[in-house]
Amino acid sequence: MRVGQTLRPGQRGARRYTDRFGDRLVCVRYRYDSARQRRVTTVEVIVDEADWSPRVRPDAVVGVRVAWGEAEVARRVKRAGGTWDGARKLWRLRASSVESLGLADRMVRLEGH
């Protein structure tokens, strides 16, 4: 079976499915079965949604928030190889090191990493 066309919700040819499935509709596909000489219409519908947070690679560089006055925590981060990022006002360190220090709840994703 080959896919002839993929339509987004609201496009001509997908409107009745948009009316039927509403915001849950992702796309409509028209497939063609040359052996049986049939056109098959399929729809992709969202059936479930849940919160999701992508995992951080252990070798990724992340930020670690250390409040003013937490000198001991800052020393531990620095000993683990952390470097101070004055522009962002946080420490930069590999994610695996942050986890081993028990500071995962202070981890901040950096853009571009």
C-alpha positions in Angstrom: 0.0 0.0 0.0 1.3 3.4 -0.9 0.5 6.7 0.8 -1.0 9.1 -1.7 -1.7 12.1 0.4 -1.3 13.2 4.1 -3.6 16.0 5.1 -3.6 18.1 8.2 -6.7 18.9 10.2 -8.9 21.4 8.5 -7.5 20.8 5.0 -9.9 19.9 2.2 -10.4 16.2 2.4 -9.9 16.1 6.1 -12.6 18.4 7.3 -15.2 15.8 8.1 -12.6 14.0 10.2 -11.8 17.3 11.9 -15.5 17.6 12.7 -15.6 14.1 14.0 -12.3 14.0 16.1 -11.8 17.7 16.8 -8.5 18.7 18.4 -7.4 15.1 18.8 -6.9 14.7 15.1 -3.3 14.7 14.0 -3.6 13.8 10.3 -5.6 12.0 7.6 -3.9 9.7 5.1 -5.2 8.3 1.9 -3.5 5.0 1.1 -3.8 3.1 -2.2 -3.8 -0.7 -2.5 -3.1 -1.5 -6.1 -3.5 -5.2 -5.6 -7.1 -4.9 -4.4 -7.8 -1.6 -6.2 -8.9 0.1 -3.1 -8.4 3.4 -1.5 -8.1 3.3 2.3 -8.5 6.3 4.5 -6.6 6.3 7.8 -6.6 8.8 10.6 -4.0 9.5 13.3 -5.7 10.5 16.6 -4.3 11.4 19.9 -5.7 9.0 22.5 -3.6 9.9 25.6 -1.5 12.7 26.9 0.9 12.7 29.9 3.6 15.0 31.3 7.0 14.0 30.0 10.5 15.3 30.7 13.3 14.2 28.4 16.2 12.6 30.1 19.5 14.4 30.3 22.5 12.6 28.8 25.1 11.9 31.6 27.8 13.7 29.6 25.7 16.8 28.9 26.7 20.0 30.6 24.0 21.5 32.8 23.6 24.3 35.1 23.4 23.9 38.9 21.8 26.6 41.1 23.6 27.3 44.3 22.2 30.0 46.6 24.3 32.7 48.0 25.7 31.5 51.4 25.8 27.8 50.4 29.6 27.9 50.4 30.0 24.2 51.2 27.8 23.2 48.3 29.7 25.5 45.9 33.0 24.0 47.1 31.7 20.5 46.4 30.5 21.5 42.9 33.9 23.2 42.2 35.8 20.1 43.4 33.7 18.0 41.0 34.9 20.1 38.1 32.2 22.8 38.0 32.9 26.2 36.5 31.1 29.4 37.4 28.9 31.0 34.7 28.6 34.6 35.9 26.3 35.6 33.1 23.7 33.0 34.1 24.6 33.0 37.8 24.9 29.3 38.1 27.6 26.6 38.0 28.2 24.5 34.9 28.9 20.8 35.4 28.3 17.4 33.7 24.9 15.9 34.5 26.5 12.7 35.9 28.5 14.7 38.4 25.4 16.7 39.5 23.5 13.4 40.1 26.4 11.9 42.1 26.5 15.0 44.3 22.8 14.6 45.0 22.0 17.9 43.4 19.6 16.7 40.6 16.8 18.9 42.0 18.9 22.0 41.3 19.8 21.0 37.8 18.9 23.5 35.0 19.0 22.7 31.3 21.2 25.0 29.2 20.1 26.1 25.8 22.1 24.4 23.1 23.1 21.5 25.3 
